[in-house]
């Protein structure tokens, strides 16, 4: 995995640990109403993160996030992983 994907994982971890009332988390969890216009892909940033986590073989990532040392180990593992 390249450094960019590792940075994405670090940022997702940070977002998961932020309190629900913080603006950054509220914006991340906001879901716009309506549909995308024709021709635009339905890929989301969060979908890429979940794919990266699945490739690394993590089953319950929400629990791993809460233990900082385990999450840092996972991010370090992602930097050396070549399957992405």
PDB file with SEQRES, HELIX, SHEET and CRYST1 records, atoms N, CA, C and O in Angstrom:
SEQRES   1 A   84  UNK UNK UNK UNK UNK UNK UNK UNK UNK UNK UNK UNK UNK          
SEQRES   2 A   84  UNK UNK UNK UNK UNK UNK UNK UNK UNK UNK UNK UNK UNK          
SEQRES   3 A   84  UNK UNK UNK UNK UNK UNK UNK UNK UNK UNK UNK UNK UNK          
SEQRES   4 A   84  UNK UNK UNK UNK UNK UNK UNK UNK UNK UNK UNK UNK UNK          
SEQRES   5 A   84  UNK UNK UNK UNK UNK UNK UNK UNK UNK UNK UNK UNK UNK          
SEQRES   6 A   84  UNK UNK UNK UNK UNK UNK UNK UNK UNK UNK UNK UNK UNK          
SEQRES   7 A   84  UNK UNK UNK UNK UNK UNK                                      
HELIX    1 AA1 UNK A    3  UNK A   17  1                                  15    
HELIX    2 AA2 UNK A   23  UNK A   29  1                                   7    
HELIX    3 AA3 UNK A   45  UNK A   56  1                                  12    
HELIX    4 AA4 UNK A   61  UNK A   66  1                                   6    
HELIX    5 AA5 UNK A   68  UNK A   80  1                                  13    
CRYST1    1.000    1.000    1.000  90.00  90.00  90.00 P 1           1          
ATOM      1  N   UNK A   1       0.845  -1.171   0.000  1.00  0.00           N  
ATOM      2  CA  UNK A   1       0.000   0.000   0.000  1.00  0.00           C  
ATOM      3  C   UNK A   1       0.891   1.236   0.000  1.00  0.00           C  
ATOM      4  O   UNK A   1       1.922   1.272   0.672  1.00  0.00           O  
ATOM      5  N   UNK A   2       0.501   2.199  -0.725  1.00  0.00           N  
ATOM      6  CA  UNK A   2       1.289   3.417  -0.778  1.00  0.00           C  
ATOM      7  C   UNK A   2       1.015   4.288   0.427  1.00  0.00           C  
ATOM      8  O   UNK A   2       0.115   4.019   1.223  1.00  0.00           O  
ATOM      9  N   UNK A   3       1.798   5.320   0.544  1.00  0.00           N  
ATOM     10  CA  UNK A   3       1.683   6.239   1.675  1.00  0.00           C  
ATOM     11  C   UNK A   3       0.318   6.929   1.701  1.00  0.00           C  
ATOM     12  O   UNK A   3      -0.206   7.227   2.774  1.00  0.00           O  
ATOM     13  N   UNK A   4      -0.254   7.182   0.531  1.00  0.00           N  
ATOM     14  CA  UNK A   4      -1.548   7.856   0.468  1.00  0.00           C  
ATOM     15  C   UNK A   4      -2.636   7.033   1.152  1.00  0.00           C  
ATOM     16  O   UNK A   4      -3.450   7.583   1.893  1.00  0.00           O  
ATOM     17  N   UNK A   5      -2.660   5.737   0.916  1.00  0.00           N  
ATOM     18  CA  UNK A   5      -3.652   4.883   1.548  1.00  0.00           C  
ATOM     19  C   UNK A   5      -3.435   4.820   3.057  1.00  0.00           C  
ATOM     20  O   UNK A   5      -4.399   4.775   3.822  1.00  0.00           O  
ATOM     21  N   UNK A   6      -2.195   4.815   3.483  1.00  0.00           N  
ATOM     22  CA  UNK A   6      -1.904   4.811   4.915  1.00  0.00           C  
ATOM     23  C   UNK A   6      -2.394   6.107   5.558  1.00  0.00           C  
ATOM     24  O   UNK A   6      -2.916   6.086   6.673  1.00  0.00           O  
ATOM     25  N   UNK A   7      -2.232   7.222   4.870  1.00  0.00           N  
ATOM     26  CA  UNK A   7      -2.728   8.499   5.384  1.00  0.00           C  
ATOM     27  C   UNK A   7      -4.251   8.484   5.467  1.00  0.00           C  
ATOM     28  O   UNK A   7      -4.830   9.027   6.408  1.00  0.00           O  
ATOM     29  N   UNK A   8      -4.900   7.860   4.481  1.00  0.00           N  
ATOM     30  CA  UNK A   8      -6.359   7.743   4.517  1.00  0.00           C  
ATOM     31  C   UNK A   8      -6.798   6.949   5.738  1.00  0.00           C  
ATOM     32  O   UNK A   8      -7.763   7.320   6.406  1.00  0.00           O  
ATOM     33  N   UNK A   9      -6.094   5.859   6.032  1.00  0.00           N  
ATOM     34  CA  UNK A   9      -6.425   5.056   7.207  1.00  0.00           C  
ATOM     35  C   UNK A   9      -6.234   5.848   8.494  1.00  0.00           C  
ATOM     36  O   UNK A   9      -7.052   5.761   9.409  1.00  0.00           O  
ATOM     37  N   UNK A  10      -5.156   6.620   8.563  1.00  0.00           N  
ATOM     38  CA  UNK A  10      -4.912   7.432   9.757  1.00  0.00           C  
ATOM     39  C   UNK A  10      -6.019   8.461   9.958  1.00  0.00           C  
ATOM     40  O   UNK A  10      -6.480   8.672  11.080  1.00  0.00           O  
ATOM     41  N   UNK A  11      -6.444   9.101   8.870  1.00  0.00           N  
ATOM     42  CA  UNK A  11      -7.488  10.109   8.964  1.00  0.00           C  
ATOM     43  C   UNK A  11      -8.819   9.474   9.358  1.00  0.00           C  
ATOM     44  O   UNK A  11      -9.564  10.057  10.145  1.00  0.00           O  
ATOM     45  N   UNK A  12      -9.135   8.284   8.824  1.00  0.00           N  
ATOM     46  CA  UNK A  12     -10.378   7.603   9.170  1.00  0.00           C  
ATOM     47  C   UNK A  12     -10.392   7.230  10.639  1.00  0.00           C  
ATOM     48  O   UNK A  12     -11.428   7.330  11.297  1.00  0.00           O  
ATOM     49  N   UNK A  13      -9.266   6.807  11.153  1.00  0.00           N  
ATOM     50  CA  UNK A  13      -9.148   6.493  12.578  1.00  0.00           C  
ATOM     51  C   UNK A  13      -9.447   7.734  13.402  1.00  0.00           C  
ATOM     52  O   UNK A  13     -10.194   7.680  14.379  1.00  0.00           O  
ATOM     53  N   UNK A  14      -8.868   8.833  13.006  1.00  0.00           N  
ATOM     54  CA  UNK A  14      -9.081  10.091  13.712  1.00  0.00           C  
ATOM     55  C   UNK A  14     -10.564  10.469  13.688  1.00  0.00           C  
ATOM     56  O   UNK A  14     -11.116  10.875  14.710  1.00  0.00           O  
ATOM     57  N   UNK A  15     -11.201  10.338  12.542  1.00  0.00           N  
ATOM     58  CA  UNK A  15     -12.619  10.669  12.432  1.00  0.00           C  
ATOM     59  C   UNK A  15     -13.481   9.778  13.309  1.00  0.00           C  
ATOM     60  O   UNK A  15     -14.472  10.234  13.877  1.00  0.00           O  
ATOM     61  N   UNK A  16     -13.114   8.522  13.421  1.00  0.00           N  
ATOM     62  CA  UNK A  16     -13.914   7.594  14.215  1.00  0.00           C  
ATOM     63  C   UNK A  16     -13.836   7.927  15.709  1.00  0.00           C  
ATOM     64  O   UNK A  16     -14.804   7.725  16.443  1.00  0.00           O  
ATOM     65  N   UNK A  17     -12.699   8.430  16.150  1.00  0.00           N  
ATOM     66  CA  UNK A  17     -12.527   8.724  17.571  1.00  0.00           C  
ATOM     67  C   UNK A  17     -13.051  10.097  17.983  1.00  0.00           C  
ATOM     68  O   UNK A  17     -13.222  10.355  19.174  1.00  0.00           O  
ATOM     69  N   UNK A  18     -13.307  10.978  17.024  1.00  0.00           N  
ATOM     70  CA  UNK A  18     -13.809  12.315  17.347  1.00  0.00           C  
ATOM     71  C   UNK A  18     -15.223  12.203  17.921  1.00  0.00           C  
ATOM     72  O   UNK A  18     -15.997  11.335  17.517  1.00  0.00           O  
ATOM     73  N   UNK A  19     -15.549  13.076  18.854  1.00  0.00           N  
ATOM     74  CA  UNK A  19     -16.890  13.095  19.450  1.00  0.00           C  
ATOM     75  C   UNK A  19     -17.941  13.405  18.388  1.00  0.00           C  
ATOM     76  O   UNK A  19     -17.658  14.090  17.405  1.00  0.00           O  
ATOM     77  N   UNK A  20     -19.151  12.896  18.593  1.00  0.00           N  
ATOM     78  CA  UNK A  20     -20.214  13.020  17.597  1.00  0.00           C  
ATOM     79  C   UNK A  20     -20.633  14.460  17.343  1.00  0.00           C  
ATOM     80  O   UNK A  20     -21.089  14.776  16.244  1.00  0.00           O  
ATOM     81  N   UNK A  21     -20.493  15.338  18.323  1.00  0.00           N  
ATOM     82  CA  UNK A  21     -20.956  16.711  18.163  1.00  0.00           C  
ATOM     83  C   UNK A  21     -19.949  17.609  17.436  1.00  0.00           C  
ATOM     84  O   UNK A  21     -20.284  18.744  17.096  1.00  0.00           O  
ATOM     85  N   UNK A  22     -18.744  17.136  17.195  1.00  0.00           N  
ATOM     86  CA  UNK A  22     -17.748  17.958  16.497  1.00  0.00           C  
ATOM     87  C   UNK A  22     -18.123  18.135  15.033  1.00  0.00           C  
ATOM     88  O   UNK A  22     -18.654  17.219  14.405  1.00  0.00           O  
ATOM     89  N   UNK A  23     -17.847  19.309  14.495  1.00  0.00           N  
ATOM     90  CA  UNK A  23     -18.265  19.661  13.137  1.00  0.00           C  
ATOM     91  C   UNK A  23     -17.648  18.733  12.083  1.00  0.00           C  
ATOM     92  O   UNK A  23     -18.332  18.341  11.138  1.00  0.00           O  
ATOM     93  N   UNK A  24     -16.382  18.381  12.232  1.00  0.00           N  
ATOM     94  CA  UNK A  24     -15.724  17.529  11.242  1.00  0.00           C  
ATOM     95  C   UNK A  24     -16.437  16.183  11.137  1.00  0.00           C  
ATOM     96  O   UNK A  24     -16.676  15.687  10.037  1.00  0.00           O  
ATOM     97  N   UNK A  25     -16.767  15.613  12.253  1.00  0.00           N  
ATOM     98  CA  UNK A  25     -17.455  14.320  12.238  1.00  0.00           C  
ATOM     99  C   UNK A  25     -18.860  14.456  11.680  1.00  0.00           C  
ATOM    100  O   UNK A  25     -19.310  13.584  10.937  1.00  0.00           O  
ATOM    101  N   UNK A  26     -19.554  15.516  12.017  1.00  0.00           N  
ATOM    102  CA  UNK A  26     -20.905  15.722  11.496  1.00  0.00           C  
ATOM    103  C   UNK A  26     -20.891  15.881   9.979  1.00  0.00           C  
ATOM    104  O   UNK A  26     -21.777  15.374   9.291  1.00  0.00           O  
ATOM    105  N   UNK A  27     -19.893  16.579   9.461  1.00  0.00           N  
ATOM    106  CA  UNK A  27     -19.776  16.748   8.017  1.00  0.00           C  
ATOM    107  C   UNK A  27     -19.460  15.409   7.357  1.00  0.00           C  
ATOM    108  O   UNK A  27     -20.021  15.088   6.310  1.00  0.00           O  
ATOM    109  N   UNK A  28     -18.575  14.632   7.955  1.00  0.00           N  
ATOM    110  CA  UNK A  28     -18.212  13.331   7.389  1.00  0.00           C  
ATOM    111  C   UNK A  28     -19.411  12.395   7.331  1.00  0.00           C  
ATOM    112  O   UNK A  28     -19.583  11.669   6.352  1.00  0.00           O  
ATOM    113  N   UNK A  29     -20.237  12.405   8.365  1.00  0.00           N  
ATOM    114  CA  UNK A  29     -21.363  11.488   8.438  1.00  0.00           C  
ATOM    115  C   UNK A  29     -22.601  12.010   7.721  1.00  0.00           C  
ATOM    116  O   UNK A  29     -23.584  11.282   7.586  1.00  0.00           O  
ATOM    117  N   UNK A  30     -22.574  13.251   7.260  1.00  0.00           N  
ATOM    118  CA  UNK A  30     -23.714  13.838   6.563  1.00  0.00           C  
ATOM    119  C   UNK A  30     -23.961  13.110   5.257  1.00  0.00           C  
ATOM    120  O   UNK A  30     -23.022  12.764   4.541  1.00  0.00           O  
ATOM    121  N   UNK A  31     -25.207  12.884   4.955  1.00  0.00           N  
ATOM    122  CA  UNK A  31     -25.577  12.207   3.719  1.00  0.00           C  
ATOM    123  C   UNK A  31     -26.478  13.136   2.908  1.00  0.00           C  
ATOM    124  O   UNK A  31     -27.598  13.426   3.331  1.00  0.00           O  
ATOM    125  N   UNK A  32     -26.011  13.605   1.752  1.00  0.00           N  
ATOM    126  CA  UNK A  32     -26.837  14.506   0.956  1.00  0.00           C  
ATOM    127  C   UNK A  32     -28.051  13.783   0.373  1.00  0.00           C  
ATOM    128  O   UNK A  32     -28.006  12.588   0.083  1.00  0.00           O  
ATOM    129  N   UNK A  33     -29.121  14.533   0.212  1.00  0.00           N  
ATOM    130  CA  UNK A  33     -30.327  13.957  -0.369  1.00  0.00           C  
ATOM    131  C   UNK A  33     -30.235  14.062  -1.888  1.00  0.00           C  
ATOM    132  O   UNK A  33     -29.548  14.934  -2.420  1.00  0.00           O  
ATOM    133  N   UNK A  34     -30.918  13.184  -2.563  1.00  0.00           N  
ATOM    134  CA  UNK A  34     -30.929  13.220  -4.013  1.00  0.00           C  
ATOM    135  C   UNK A  34     -30.025  12.165  -4.613  1.00  0.00           C  
ATOM    136  O   UNK A  34     -29.501  11.295  -3.918  1.00  0.00           O  
ATOM    137  N   UNK A  35     -29.856  12.265  -5.922  1.00  0.00           N  
ATOM    138  CA  UNK A  35     -29.051  11.298  -6.645  1.00  0.00           C  
ATOM    139  C   UNK A  35     -27.921  12.006  -7.381  1.00  0.00           C  
ATOM    140  O   UNK A  35     -27.996  13.205  -7.648  1.00  0.00           O  
ATOM    141  N   UNK A  36     -26.890  11.263  -7.700  1.00  0.00           N  
ATOM    142  CA  UNK A  36     -25.811  11.808  -8.513  1.00  0.00           C  
ATOM    143  C   UNK A  36     -26.280  11.899  -9.964  1.00  0.00           C  
ATOM    144  O   UNK A  36     -27.131  11.129 -10.411  1.00  0.00           O  
ATOM    145  N   UNK A  37     -25.721  12.830 -10.665  1.00  0.00           N  
ATOM    146  CA  UNK A  37     -26.099  12.953 -12.062  1.00  0.00           C  
ATOM    147  C   UNK A  37     -25.533  11.772 -12.859  1.00  0.00           C  
ATOM    148  O   UNK A  37     -24.580  11.118 -12.437  1.00  0.00           O  
ATOM    149  N   UNK A  38     -26.129  11.525 -13.990  1.00  0.00           N  
ATOM    150  CA  UNK A  38     -25.765  10.380 -14.814  1.00  0.00           C  
ATOM    151  C   UNK A  38     -24.291  10.468 -15.228  1.00  0.00           C  
ATOM    152  O   UNK A  38     -23.809  11.533 -15.614  1.00  0.00           O  
ATOM    153  N   UNK A  39     -23.599   9.359 -15.145  1.00  0.00           N  
ATOM    154  CA  UNK A  39     -22.213   9.301 -15.569  1.00  0.00           C  
ATOM    155  C   UNK A  39     -21.211   9.470 -14.442  1.00  0.00           C  
ATOM    156  O   UNK A  39     -20.017   9.252 -14.649  1.00  0.00           O  
ATOM    157  N   UNK A  40     -21.659   9.849 -13.263  1.00  0.00           N  
ATOM    158  CA  UNK A  40     -20.737  10.005 -12.139  1.00  0.00           C  
ATOM    159  C   UNK A  40     -20.657   8.693 -11.361  1.00  0.00           C  
ATOM    160  O   UNK A  40     -21.692   8.088 -11.080  1.00  0.00           O  
ATOM    161  N   UNK A  41     -19.471   8.246 -11.014  1.00  0.00           N  
ATOM    162  CA  UNK A  41     -19.340   6.984 -10.281  1.00  0.00           C  
ATOM    163  C   UNK A  41     -19.889   7.103  -8.865  1.00  0.00           C  
ATOM    164  O   UNK A  41     -19.920   8.188  -8.285  1.00  0.00           O  
ATOM    165  N   UNK A  42     -20.315   5.986  -8.328  1.00  0.00           N  
ATOM    166  CA  UNK A  42     -20.869   5.964  -6.985  1.00  0.00           C  
ATOM    167  C   UNK A  42     -19.809   5.624  -5.938  1.00  0.00           C  
ATOM    168  O   UNK A  42     -20.138   5.253  -4.811  1.00  0.00           O  
ATOM    169  N   UNK A  43     -18.559   5.751  -6.309  1.00  0.00           N  
ATOM    170  CA  UNK A  43     -17.482   5.469  -5.372  1.00  0.00           C  
ATOM    171  C   UNK A  43     -17.390   6.585  -4.344  1.00  0.00           C  
ATOM    172  O   UNK A  43     -17.455   7.768  -4.678  1.00  0.00           O  
ATOM    173  N   UNK A  44     -17.239   6.188  -3.102  1.00  0.00           N  
ATOM    174  CA  UNK A  44     -17.088   7.158  -2.034  1.00  0.00           C  
ATOM    175  C   UNK A  44     -15.738   6.942  -1.367  1.00  0.00           C  
ATOM    176  O   UNK A  44     -15.142   5.871  -1.477  1.00  0.00           O  
ATOM    177  N   UNK A  45     -15.270   7.962  -0.683  1.00  0.00           N  
ATOM    178  CA  UNK A  45     -14.009   7.898   0.032  1.00  0.00           C  
ATOM    179  C   UNK A  45     -14.079   6.788   1.072  1.00  0.00           C  
ATOM    180  O   UNK A  45     -13.126   6.030   1.255  1.00  0.00           O  
ATOM    181  N   UNK A  46     -15.210   6.703   1.746  1.00  0.00           N  
ATOM    182  CA  UNK A  46     -15.367   5.694   2.792  1.00  0.00           C  
ATOM    183  C   UNK A  46     -15.327   4.276   2.207  1.00  0.00           C  
ATOM    184  O   UNK A  46     -14.843   3.355   2.865  1.00  0.00           O  
ATOM    185  N   UNK A  47     -15.822   4.094   1.001  1.00  0.00           N  
ATOM    186  CA  UNK A  47     -15.765   2.773   0.362  1.00  0.00           C  
ATOM    187  C   UNK A  47     -14.318   2.352   0.120  1.00  0.00           C  
ATOM    188  O   UNK A  47     -13.976   1.181   0.286  1.00  0.00           O  
ATOM    189  N   UNK A  48     -13.474   3.295  -0.267  1.00  0.00           N  
ATOM    190  CA  UNK A  48     -12.059   2.988  -0.469  1.00  0.00           C  
ATOM    191  C   UNK A  48     -11.404   2.575   0.841  1.00  0.00           C  
ATOM    192  O   UNK A  48     -10.601   1.643   0.870  1.00  0.00           O  
ATOM    193  N   UNK A  49     -11.740   3.261   1.913  1.00  0.00           N  
ATOM    194  CA  UNK A  49     -11.186   2.936   3.227  1.00  0.00           C  
ATOM    195  C   UNK A  49     -11.594   1.524   3.636  1.00  0.00           C  
ATOM    196  O   UNK A  49     -10.756   0.734   4.071  1.00  0.00           O  
ATOM    197  N   UNK A  50     -12.869   1.207   3.498  1.00  0.00           N  
ATOM    198  CA  UNK A  50     -13.337  -0.125   3.883  1.00  0.00           C  
ATOM    199  C   UNK A  50     -12.694  -1.212   3.040  1.00  0.00           C  
ATOM    200  O   UNK A  50     -12.421  -2.303   3.540  1.00  0.00           O  
ATOM    201  N   UNK A  51     -12.449  -0.929   1.766  1.00  0.00           N  
ATOM    202  CA  UNK A  51     -11.753  -1.892   0.904  1.00  0.00           C  
ATOM    203  C   UNK A  51     -10.318  -2.092   1.380  1.00  0.00           C  
ATOM    204  O   UNK A  51      -9.836  -3.223   1.446  1.00  0.00           O  
ATOM    205  N   UNK A  52      -9.634  -0.996   1.711  1.00  0.00           N  
ATOM    206  CA  UNK A  52      -8.263  -1.089   2.212  1.00  0.00           C  
ATOM    207  C   UNK A  52      -8.204  -1.917   3.494  1.00  0.00           C  
ATOM    208  O   UNK A  52      -7.301  -2.735   3.669  1.00  0.00           O  
ATOM    209  N   UNK A  53      -9.161  -1.703   4.382  1.00  0.00           N  
ATOM    210  CA  UNK A  53      -9.198  -2.435   5.652  1.00  0.00           C  
ATOM    211  C   UNK A  53      -9.478  -3.920   5.395  1.00  0.00           C  
ATOM    212  O   UNK A  53      -8.888  -4.781   6.047  1.00  0.00           O  
ATOM    213  N   UNK A  54     -10.365  -4.220   4.459  1.00  0.00           N  
ATOM    214  CA  UNK A  54     -10.681  -5.617   4.146  1.00  0.00           C  
ATOM    215  C   UNK A  54      -9.472  -6.337   3.551  1.00  0.00           C  
ATOM    216  O   UNK A  54      -9.232  -7.506   3.855  1.00  0.00           O  
ATOM    217  N   UNK A  55      -8.711  -5.640   2.700  1.00  0.00           N  
ATOM    218  CA  UNK A  55      -7.520  -6.247   2.095  1.00  0.00           C  
ATOM    219  C   UNK A  55      -6.490  -6.592   3.171  1.00  0.00           C  
ATOM    220  O   UNK A  55      -5.769  -7.583   3.055  1.00  0.00           O  
ATOM    221  N   UNK A  56      -6.426  -5.771   4.210  1.00  0.00           N  
ATOM    222  CA  UNK A  56      -5.484  -6.036   5.295  1.00  0.00           C  
ATOM    223  C   UNK A  56      -5.965  -7.159   6.216  1.00  0.00           C  
ATOM    224  O   UNK A  56      -5.203  -7.637   7.057  1.00  0.00           O  
ATOM    225  N   UNK A  57      -7.220  -7.584   6.065  1.00  0.00           N  
ATOM    226  CA  UNK A  57      -7.735  -8.707   6.840  1.00  0.00           C  
ATOM    227  C   UNK A  57      -8.231  -8.346   8.222  1.00  0.00           C  
ATOM    228  O   UNK A  57      -8.221  -9.191   9.116  1.00  0.00           O  
ATOM    229  N   UNK A  58      -8.660  -7.131   8.419  1.00  0.00           N  
ATOM    230  CA  UNK A  58      -9.166  -6.701   9.722  1.00  0.00           C  
ATOM    231  C   UNK A  58     -10.670  -6.950   9.761  1.00  0.00           C  
ATOM    232  O   UNK A  58     -11.405  -6.481   8.892  1.00  0.00           O  
ATOM    233  N   UNK A  59     -11.123  -7.685  10.764  1.00  0.00           N  
ATOM    234  CA  UNK A  59     -12.533  -8.031  10.863  1.00  0.00           C  
ATOM    235  C   UNK A  59     -13.350  -6.924  11.520  1.00  0.00           C  
ATOM    236  O   UNK A  59     -14.321  -6.448  10.932  1.00  0.00           O  
ATOM    237  N   UNK A  60     -12.983  -6.514  12.705  1.00  0.00           N  
ATOM    238  CA  UNK A  60     -13.751  -5.514  13.446  1.00  0.00           C  
ATOM    239  C   UNK A  60     -12.887  -4.272  13.638  1.00  0.00           C  
ATOM    240  O   UNK A  60     -12.296  -4.079  14.701  1.00  0.00           O  
ATOM    241  N   UNK A  61     -12.818  -3.444  12.620  1.00  0.00           N  
ATOM    242  CA  UNK A  61     -11.908  -2.300  12.639  1.00  0.00           C  
ATOM    243  C   UNK A  61     -12.335  -1.245  13.643  1.00  0.00           C  
ATOM    244  O   UNK A  61     -11.496  -0.471  14.104  1.00  0.00           O  
ATOM    245  N   UNK A  62     -13.617  -1.189  13.996  1.00  0.00           N  
ATOM    246  CA  UNK A  62     -14.062  -0.155  14.934  1.00  0.00           C  
ATOM    247  C   UNK A  62     -13.478  -0.379  16.331  1.00  0.00           C  
ATOM    248  O   UNK A  62     -13.258   0.582  17.068  1.00  0.00           O  
ATOM    249  N   UNK A  63     -13.228  -1.623  16.696  1.00  0.00           N  
ATOM    250  CA  UNK A  63     -12.591  -1.900  17.989  1.00  0.00           C  
ATOM    251  C   UNK A  63     -11.084  -1.653  17.918  1.00  0.00           C  
ATOM    252  O   UNK A  63     -10.476  -1.202  18.889  1.00  0.00           O  
ATOM    253  N   UNK A  64     -10.494  -1.947  16.775  1.00  0.00           N  
ATOM    254  CA  UNK A  64      -9.053  -1.724  16.606  1.00  0.00           C  
ATOM    255  C   UNK A  64      -8.737  -0.232  16.665  1.00  0.00           C  
ATOM    256  O   UNK A  64      -7.689   0.161  17.177  1.00  0.00           O  
ATOM    257  N   UNK A  65      -9.626   0.586  16.151  1.00  0.00           N  
ATOM    258  CA  UNK A  65      -9.433   2.037  16.140  1.00  0.00           C  
ATOM    259  C   UNK A  65      -9.293   2.588  17.554  1.00  0.00           C  
ATOM    260  O   UNK A  65      -8.503   3.500  17.797  1.00  0.00           O  
ATOM    261  N   UNK A  66     -10.050   2.039  18.467  1.00  0.00           N  
ATOM    262  CA  UNK A  66     -10.061   2.582  19.825  1.00  0.00           C  
ATOM    263  C   UNK A  66      -8.777   2.280  20.599  1.00  0.00           C  
ATOM    264  O   UNK A  66      -8.502   2.936  21.604  1.00  0.00           O  
ATOM    265  N   UNK A  67      -8.000   1.316  20.158  1.00  0.00           N  
ATOM    266  CA  UNK A  67      -6.711   1.009  20.779  1.00  0.00           C  
ATOM    267  C   UNK A  67      -5.638   1.611  19.874  1.00  0.00           C  
ATOM    268  O   UNK A  67      -5.322   1.060  18.820  1.00  0.00           O  
ATOM    269  N   UNK A  68      -5.090   2.733  20.291  1.00  0.00           N  
ATOM    270  CA  UNK A  68      -4.170   3.477  19.430  1.00  0.00           C  
ATOM    271  C   UNK A  68      -2.961   2.660  18.988  1.00  0.00           C  
ATOM    272  O   UNK A  68      -2.563   2.731  17.825  1.00  0.00           O  
ATOM    273  N   UNK A  69      -2.381   1.896  19.883  1.00  0.00           N  
ATOM    274  CA  UNK A  69      -1.190   1.136  19.511  1.00  0.00           C  
ATOM    275  C   UNK A  69      -1.516   0.083  18.449  1.00  0.00           C  
ATOM    276  O   UNK A  69      -0.727  -0.141  17.532  1.00  0.00           O  
ATOM    277  N   UNK A  70      -2.675  -0.560  18.575  1.00  0.00           N  
ATOM    278  CA  UNK A  70      -3.081  -1.551  17.582  1.00  0.00           C  
ATOM    279  C   UNK A  70      -3.357  -0.882  16.239  1.00  0.00           C  
ATOM    280  O   UNK A  70      -3.016  -1.427  15.189  1.00  0.00           O  
ATOM    281  N   UNK A  71      -3.970   0.294  16.271  1.00  0.00           N  
ATOM    282  CA  UNK A  71      -4.256   1.001  15.028  1.00  0.00           C  
ATOM    283  C   UNK A  71      -2.973   1.474  14.349  1.00  0.00           C  
ATOM    284  O   UNK A  71      -2.839   1.389  13.128  1.00  0.00           O  
ATOM    285  N   UNK A  72      -2.026   1.975  15.155  1.00  0.00           N  
ATOM    286  CA  UNK A  72      -0.743   2.398  14.582  1.00  0.00           C  
ATOM    287  C   UNK A  72      -0.011   1.213  13.953  1.00  0.00           C  
ATOM    288  O   UNK A  72       0.627   1.355  12.910  1.00  0.00           O  
ATOM    289  N   UNK A  73      -0.104   0.051  14.588  1.00  0.00           N  
ATOM    290  CA  UNK A  73       0.501  -1.148  14.010  1.00  0.00           C  
ATOM    291  C   UNK A  73      -0.161  -1.505  12.681  1.00  0.00           C  
ATOM    292  O   UNK A  73       0.514  -1.910  11.734  1.00  0.00           O  
ATOM    293  N   UNK A  74      -1.477  -1.355  12.617  1.00  0.00           N  
ATOM    294  CA  UNK A  74      -2.197  -1.645  11.378  1.00  0.00           C  
ATOM    295  C   UNK A  74      -1.806  -0.665  10.274  1.00  0.00           C  
ATOM    296  O   UNK A  74      -1.625  -1.074   9.127  1.00  0.00           O  
ATOM    297  N   UNK A  75      -1.676   0.608  10.598  1.00  0.00           N  
ATOM    298  CA  UNK A  75      -1.275   1.604   9.599  1.00  0.00           C  
ATOM    299  C   UNK A  75       0.136   1.302   9.114  1.00  0.00           C  
ATOM    300  O   UNK A  75       0.421   1.428   7.923  1.00  0.00           O  
ATOM    301  N   UNK A  76       1.013   0.909  10.017  1.00  0.00           N  
ATOM    302  CA  UNK A  76       2.377   0.558   9.618  1.00  0.00           C  
ATOM    303  C   UNK A  76       2.377  -0.681   8.728  1.00  0.00           C  
ATOM    304  O   UNK A  76       3.137  -0.758   7.763  1.00  0.00           O  
ATOM    305  N   UNK A  77       1.524  -1.646   9.055  1.00  0.00           N  
ATOM    306  CA  UNK A  77       1.395  -2.837   8.218  1.00  0.00           C  
ATOM    307  C   UNK A  77       0.898  -2.453   6.828  1.00  0.00           C  
ATOM    308  O   UNK A  77       1.327  -3.031   5.829  1.00  0.00           O  
ATOM    309  N   UNK A  78      -0.002  -1.481   6.765  1.00  0.00           N  
ATOM    310  CA  UNK A  78      -0.551  -1.065   5.469  1.00  0.00           C  
ATOM    311  C   UNK A  78       0.511  -0.405   4.594  1.00  0.00           C  
ATOM    312  O   UNK A  78       0.432  -0.478   3.368  1.00  0.00           O  
ATOM    313  N   UNK A  79       1.489   0.230   5.204  1.00  0.00           N  
ATOM    314  CA  UNK A  79       2.542   0.865   4.423  1.00  0.00           C  
ATOM    315  C   UNK A  79       3.428  -0.154   3.719  1.00  0.00           C  
ATOM    316  O   UNK A  79       3.985   0.129   2.658  1.00  0.00           O  
ATOM    317  N   UNK A  80       3.556  -1.319   4.299  1.00  0.00           N  
ATOM    318  CA  UNK A  80       4.424  -2.343   3.716  1.00  0.00           C  
ATOM    319  C   UNK A  80       3.645  -3.376   2.903  1.00  0.00           C  
ATOM    320  O   UNK A  80       4.247  -4.222   2.241  1.00  0.00           O  
ATOM    321  N   UNK A  81       2.329  -3.317   2.945  1.00  0.00           N  
ATOM    322  CA  UNK A  81       1.480  -4.279   2.231  1.00  0.00           C  
ATOM    323  C   UNK A  81       1.514  -3.968   0.737  1.00  0.00           C  
ATOM    324  O   UNK A  81       1.405  -2.806   0.344  1.00  0.00           O  
ATOM    325  N   UNK A  82       1.660  -4.977  -0.084  1.00  0.00           N  
ATOM    326  CA  UNK A  82       1.784  -4.777  -1.532  1.00  0.00           C  
ATOM    327  C   UNK A  82       0.527  -5.164  -2.312  1.00  0.00           C  
ATOM    328  O   UNK A  82       0.490  -5.004  -3.532  1.00  0.00           O  
ATOM    329  N   UNK A  83      -0.503  -5.671  -1.630  1.00  0.00           N  
ATOM    330  CA  UNK A  83      -1.685  -6.152  -2.332  1.00  0.00           C  
ATOM    331  C   UNK A  83      -2.659  -5.083  -2.775  1.00  0.00           C  
ATOM    332  O   UNK A  83      -3.635  -5.398  -3.457  1.00  0.00           O  
ATOM    333  N   UNK A  84      -2.433  -3.831  -2.416  1.00  0.00           N  
ATOM    334  CA  UNK A  84      -3.392  -2.786  -2.774  1.00  0.00           C  
ATOM    335  C   UNK A  84      -2.947  -2.119  -3.983  1.00  0.00           C  
ATOM    336  O   UNK A  84      -3.613  -1.201  -4.462  1.00  0.00           O  
TER     337      UNK A  84                                                      
END                                                                             
